[in-house]
Structures are given as structure tokens and as C-alpha cells.
Amino acid sequence: MKEIIYSDRAQKFLTKIDREDSKRIRSKIKQYAANPEELKNKVTKLVGFPLYRLRVGDYRVIFSETGEVILIEKIGNRRNVYKGDLI
């Protein structure tokens, strides 16, 4: 299983949303870290950025992956997660 590191911005977002949604998002991230092939149809590389997107319901998890580390850069609602800076 790969190591998961959350940015301050991602951590803050998870504390602000509903507890059930937060649990579901964390669960999907752990599931992806344990077995990326299982969720490959929910993960897409972002064009023009060295980042990937994981779909979890109405939320999007923006992350980078290097070796054995997954860095969660940003989590947000699908409507506005891409607005502003991604990195």
C-alpha cells in the first residue's frame, strides 16, 4: 500500500464537509492506494498538469503520485475544484 499524504488545504476541506462524505472520500483514497487497478476507471490524468483526478460522487480528489507516495493536493466539489490554483 502506498503512503498517503494530505496537504493542509485538503485536510481542512475534509474537516468542513459532512462526516459521512469525509469518510467516503478517505475510504476511496485508501482503496486507490491499496489497489490502483480497482479504481482505474475513476482516475484521469489532468491535461497540462502533473496531477490526477479521482472521482468520488460529487467530489474530486486532485493528487500527484510519485513512487510509493500519493500526495493529495486538493479536494473539492466537482463544480469548483478546478477554479483557482491546482498546485
Rosetta blueprint (number, residue, H / E / L):
1 M L
2 K L
3 E E
4 I E
5 I E
6 Y E
7 S L
8 D H
9 R H
10 A H
11 Q H
12 K H
13 F H
14 L H
15 T H
16 K H
17 I L
18 D L
19 R H
20 E H
21 D H
22 S H
23 K H
24 R H
25 I H
26 R H
27 S H
28 K H
29 I H
30 K H
31 Q H
32 Y H
33 A H
34 A H
35 N L
36 P H
37 E H
38 E H
39 L H
40 K H
41 N H
42 K H
43 V E
44 T E
45 K E
46 L L
47 V L
48 G L
49 F L
50 P L
51 L L
52 Y E
53 R E
54 L E
55 R E
56 V E
57 G L
58 D L
59 Y E
60 R E
61 V E
62 I E
63 F E
64 S E
65 E E
66 T E
67 G L
68 E L
69 V E
70 I E
71 L E
72 I E
73 E E
74 K E
75 I E
76 G E
77 N E
78 R L
79 R L
80 N L
81 V L
82 Y L
83 K L
84 G L
85 D L
86 L L
87 I L
